[in-house]
Amino acid sequence: MLDANLQTQLKAYLERLQKPLELVATLDDSKAAGDIKSLLNQIASLSDKITVVEKNDADVRKPSFLITNPGVDSGVRFAGVPMGHEFTSLVLALLHVGEI
């Protein structure tokens, strides 16, 4: 989903994370859910401070995901796959929640 150049750039940003992050996915059987899962796993592979958790029984919009800290139920939620100009918002949310 992310090309090699974008992965390299994102990895450099994620090295600035000071706190661990959880990417909490709430998924269904749609193609968009599969795309979200793939994107989240790619992001998590770029930093040892990021883990992916699935909570498909959560009463929230599906498919979506929450960027939060472990043990916290609030954060930034994205519905759908944030690509294109929305990808910048995703990167900023990761950095904000991880308190660079």
C-alpha positions in Angstrom: 0.0 0.0 0.0 2.8 2.4 0.8 5.7 2.6 -1.7 9.3 2.3 -0.5 10.0 6.0 -0.6 6.9 6.8 1.5 7.8 4.0 4.0 11.3 5.5 4.4 10.0 8.9 5.0 7.4 7.7 7.5 9.9 5.6 9.4 12.1 8.7 9.9 9.1 10.5 11.4 8.1 7.5 13.6 11.6 7.4 15.1 10.6 10.6 17.0 7.8 8.9 18.9 8.2 9.1 22.7 5.2 7.0 23.8 3.9 3.7 22.5 0.9 3.8 20.2 -2.0 1.4 19.5 -3.8 1.4 16.2 -7.2 0.0 17.2 -9.0 -1.3 14.1 -12.7 -1.9 14.0 -13.3 -3.9 10.9 -16.0 -5.6 8.8 -15.8 -7.8 5.8 -15.4 -5.0 3.2 -12.5 -4.3 0.9 -11.9 -1.0 2.7 -11.4 -3.0 5.9 -8.8 -5.2 4.3 -7.0 -2.1 3.0 -7.1 -0.5 6.5 -5.7 -3.6 8.0 -2.9 -3.8 5.5 -2.0 -0.1 6.0 -2.0 -0.4 9.8 0.3 -3.5 9.7 2.6 -1.6 7.3 2.8 1.4 9.7 3.3 -0.9 12.7 6.2 -2.6 10.9 8.1 0.7 10.8 8.3 1.3 14.5 8.6 -1.0 17.6 6.5 1.5 19.5 3.4 0.8 17.4 1.0 -2.2 17.8 -2.1 -3.1 15.9 -5.2 -4.3 17.9 -8.5 -5.4 16.4 -11.7 -4.7 18.4 -14.5 -5.6 15.9 -17.2 -5.6 18.6 -16.7 -1.9 19.4 -19.8 0.3 18.8 -18.2 2.6 16.3 -18.3 3.1 12.6 -16.9 0.2 10.6 -14.4 0.1 9.1 -12.4 2.6 11.1 -9.4 2.8 13.4 -8.3 4.7 16.4 -4.8 6.0 17.1 -4.4 6.0 20.9 -2.0 5.1 23.7 -2.2 1.6 25.3 -4.8 1.6 28.0 -6.5 4.8 26.8 -9.9 4.8 25.0 -9.7 8.2 23.4 -7.6 9.4 20.5 -7.9 10.2 16.8 -10.3 8.0 14.7 -10.2 7.6 11.0 -13.0 6.1 9.0 -11.8 4.6 5.8 -8.3 4.6 4.3 -6.5 7.9 4.7 -4.6 8.2 1.5 -3.8 11.2 -0.7 -4.0 14.5 1.1 -5.5 12.7 4.1 -2.3 10.8 4.7 -0.7 14.0 6.0 -3.4 14.1 8.7 -2.7 10.5 9.6 1.1 11.2 10.0 0.3 14.3 12.2 -2.1 12.3 14.3 0.5 9.5 14.8 3.1 12.1 15.9 0.6 14.0 18.1 -0.6 11.0 20.0 3.0 9.7 20.3 4.0 13.2 21.6 7.1 14.0 19.6 
